[in-house]
Amino acid sequence: MGKIGTNMLASKRILLIIGGGIAAYKTLDLIRRLRERGAAVTPVMTSAAEEFVTPLSVSALAGERVFRHLFDLTDEAEMGHIQLSRSADLVVVAPATADLMGKMAAGLANDLASTLLMATDTPVLLAPAMNVRMWEHPATRRNHDQLAADGIRFVGPNDGDMACGEFGPGRMAEPMEILAAIETALGDGPLSGRRILVTSGPTHEPIDPVRYIANRSSGAQGTAVARALAALGAEVVFITGPASVPPPQGVQVVPVESAREMDAAVDAALPVDAGVFAAAVADWRVASASDRKLKKSKDGLPVLEFAENPDILKRVSRLEAGRPRLVVGFAAETNDVVEHATAKRLRKGCDWIVANDVSPATGIMGGSENAVILISDEGAEEWPRMGKDQVAEKLALRIAEALGG
Ligand SMILES: Cc1cc2nc3c(=O)[nH]c(=O)nc-3n(C[C@H](O)[C@H](O)[C@H](O)COP(=O)(O)O)c2cc1C
């Protein structure tokens, strides 16, 4: 298993195909980071990619020549396209354009990049990047599903602000995330061999068969954490209430509705190396939920009595046998965040609390950004406001360190 900060990529060769998207500039950083870790990078650029970054920058950073043209006799004399396609431990496409995904899904091979992708017998990892409408287009959905079924791996895209001024899924994963996905694809993620449980989303507490009490949690942060942990190679059990964002790929999804169902699913998922409890679990349920729809009545309004739900975080934190080595809770507060979250950590007995201020003015609950404070036995560490994906990535790396990544 790899360790963060060591040369797990040393002596690996990456065939890096750069597609024609704005995010190509981030690929320059990826090349630098791969090289820093001792990987060799063979760069290939599409013609469109050359509109965004220059072959000169790419070859200078890679320390190797850039392959650009299929019908370049010099290339064929030096290294034929078939040989090139098989020369690496992993083929990475970053940014993977809608166009490249479409070609791959359809089996087209009309330039060097697409021909290499058809000819290769090495694993392929795509880091898609495109406008949100392009990503959500039914054709891209189909191509994505086809490629996933063909065994192609994906990292990202993330939600976020895009160069085109729009917002949503389509932003290329950050270089560090792609790096982690490369390590995982090479079977060497810092969390490979670790089993981690993540709870996410709201719970629905029934009043009767058609009504329920819920909260505004979208599940975005828990989903991002599960994705980031999986990207580092963890086996993730993702227990989710009815969230408004889809679950990530590559995790075991356990859908639940109520707090009590979540509690039972957590129990069934143990033992795990770490548990991340990001779900917004309802504190109370309706004590005697009706099994028939409540009707209007002349006798007055219904009165709901509440009962306390199981405290999942506390229960797991205080397990005598089989407690995960690391238990991470989340605290959504609207005032005195550090004080309340510090008290919560002690009350529950968990190792870390990821605290955030969810007062409506912050736009955090249901939004795409988060400003968190990590509370541990070392005190409170404030992280700058960043995307929920970046919070997740940073937290996943911390978890990997804590588990001895
Ligand atoms: C300014 C600009 C930005 C673009 N950004 C993207 C992008 O992020 N993702 C994408 O799929 N296509 C993007 N395109 C369109 C591609 O460049 C175009 O589909 C091209 O044919 C892709 O070629 P390739 O797949 O061979 O690299 C962009 C085009 C322009 C003019």
The ligand as an SDF file (V2000), in Angstrom:
LIG
                    3D

 31 33  0  0  0  0  0  0  0  0999 V2000
  -12.8420   28.2860  -25.6310 C   0  0  0  0  0  0  0  0  0  0  0  0
  -13.2410   26.8450  -25.7970 C   0  0  0  0  0  0  0  0  0  0  0  0
  -13.3000   26.0350  -24.6990 C   0  0  0  0  0  0  0  0  0  0  0  0
  -13.6740   24.6960  -24.8010 C   0  0  0  0  0  0  0  0  0  0  0  0
  -13.7220   23.9280  -23.6910 N   0  0  0  0  0  0  0  0  0  0  0  0
  -14.1240   22.6450  -23.7910 C   0  0  0  0  0  0  0  0  0  0  0  0
  -14.1810   21.8370  -22.6430 C   0  0  0  0  0  0  0  0  0  0  0  0
  -13.8650   22.2450  -21.5160 O   0  0  0  0  0  0  0  0  0  0  0  0
  -14.6280   20.5530  -22.7850 N   0  0  0  0  0  0  0  0  0  0  0  0
  -14.9900   20.0530  -23.9870 C   0  0  0  0  0  0  0  0  0  0  0  0
  -15.4020   18.8960  -24.0200 O   0  0  0  0  0  0  0  0  0  0  0  0
  -14.9100   20.7910  -25.0950 N   0  0  0  0  0  0  0  0  0  0  0  0
  -14.4840   22.0770  -25.0300 C   0  0  0  0  0  0  0  0  0  0  0  0
  -14.4280   22.8450  -26.1750 N   0  0  0  0  0  0  0  0  0  0  0  0
  -14.7420   22.2410  -27.4470 C   0  0  0  0  0  0  0  0  0  0  0  0
  -13.5850   21.3520  -27.9490 C   0  0  0  0  0  0  0  0  0  0  0  0
  -12.3870   22.1040  -28.0240 O   0  0  0  0  0  0  0  0  0  0  0  0
  -13.9400   20.7530  -29.2920 C   0  0  0  0  0  0  0  0  0  0  0  0
  -15.0450   19.8590  -29.1210 O   0  0  0  0  0  0  0  0  0  0  0  0
  -12.7680   20.0050  -29.9070 C   0  0  0  0  0  0  0  0  0  0  0  0
  -13.1680   19.4700  -31.1420 O   0  0  0  0  0  0  0  0  0  0  0  0
  -12.2820   18.8770  -29.0070 C   0  0  0  0  0  0  0  0  0  0  0  0
  -11.2420   18.2020  -29.6490 O   0  0  0  0  0  0  0  0  0  0  0  0
  -10.4770   16.9890  -28.9680 P   0  0  0  0  0  0  0  0  0  0  0  0
  -11.5130   16.1520  -28.3110 O   0  0  0  0  0  0  0  0  0  0  0  0
   -9.7990   16.2910  -30.0830 O   0  0  0  0  0  0  0  0  0  0  0  0
   -9.4810   17.5690  -28.0050 O   0  0  0  0  0  0  0  0  0  0  0  0
  -14.0160   24.1840  -26.0580 C   0  0  0  0  0  0  0  0  0  0  0  0
  -13.9410   25.0040  -27.1840 C   0  0  0  0  0  0  0  0  0  0  0  0
  -13.5670   26.3050  -27.0460 C   0  0  0  0  0  0  0  0  0  0  0  0
  -13.4790   27.1930  -28.3040 C   0  0  0  0  0  0  0  0  0  0  0  0
  1  2  1  0
  2  3  1  0
  2 30  2  0
  3  4  2  0
  4  5  1  0
  4 28  1  0
  5  6  2  0
  6  7  1  0
  6 13  1  0
  7  8  2  0
  7  9  1  0
  9 10  1  0
 10 11  2  0
 10 12  1  0
 12 13  2  0
 13 14  1  0
 14 15  1  0
 14 28  1  0
 15 16  1  0
 16 17  1  0
 16 18  1  0
 18 19  1  0
 18 20  1  0
 20 21  1  0
 20 22  1  0
 22 23  1  0
 23 24  1  0
 24 25  2  0
 24 26  1  0
 24 27  1  0
 28 29  2  0
 29 30  1  0
 30 31  1  0
M  END
$$$$
